[in-house]
Amino acid sequence: MRRDIPPLAEVRRITQKKRDAWWTVLLVDPVATPLVRFTARRTNITPNQITWGAFLLGLGSAACFALGDWKWLALGAVIYHLSFILDCMDGKVARLTGQGSVFGAWLDFVFDRIRVMVCGVALMGGQYDRTGDTLYIWLALAVVALDTLRYINSLEIFKIRHSMRKQIKSRMRAARRAQNEAELAFMEDLLRENPSADIEQDLQRAAGEAAYAPETAEGVEGAEGIGADGETAPKPKAQVIDLHQEFRRKFPAYLRARSFLLRHRIRAHLISGIEFQMGVFMIGPLFDAVIPATIVSGALLLVFELAIIYKLLLSTRDFTRTIDSFEEERVAAAA
């Protein structure tokens, strides 16, 4: 038995994400986190072994779905949820014990996609065999397509945002070398760290401080860390780049809702791939309402994905304005 595993409260702090899907926060973490501590403390099970266990349970869920009758559907739904709990545990155990690996992340991703595909085909195939309704065939294709779309869209948006941030940082580093600028921060990161912050007040304060920032030689020297009197000067505050400024201006209520959710570790993307899976593979089978649960879950997933795409569109406009402002500053400085 390992004695270096901390108490449960500390395990929660280490293993639970600062923001997560509401299904995970409310229905998975209360069970998974104590199991993670028990597993890490009393067994030698590795994260990859837990990933394999989650995958095999997912296949068992698919076998139940394929039988078609309601009792098997209900059992399949319960097994699927157990599979998802294990799927959440592997990453937590990796963070707690330091056993995470790049291959483990790849294995987890691939097994998740295979599990959704196999369970989707098995669930709809079992219902088609029971009823003869060809709509289930189309729903099977829709489940696989929507799950694939969700993760492809997420990956591409991450790449675009990373590219925008990289370009802004590159421009800011060039400006800092010339003008000794302060460190750079992104508004979305500050909100994630402190969801209860008064955003508008902080932005106004930052703008005011920038307007009255000293531009004397002593001020520049202080920005480097050593003041004119030889004492260490305070580090200048980070310049905040807000790539969601237009979105916040168009939807001011979003800030309040997002802050409320983040205080409870729930991300604002309320219907993601996780909630979609639970709607299709848990709620639908448990209530013997596979068709309506799948259609509603798929429609909500599409709505939130379109909202994310629209948010990205507005963010690219903020990015363009930010890059243009750097160019205007460069021209002004040269003049």
Disulfide bonds with the S-S distance in Angstrom:
none
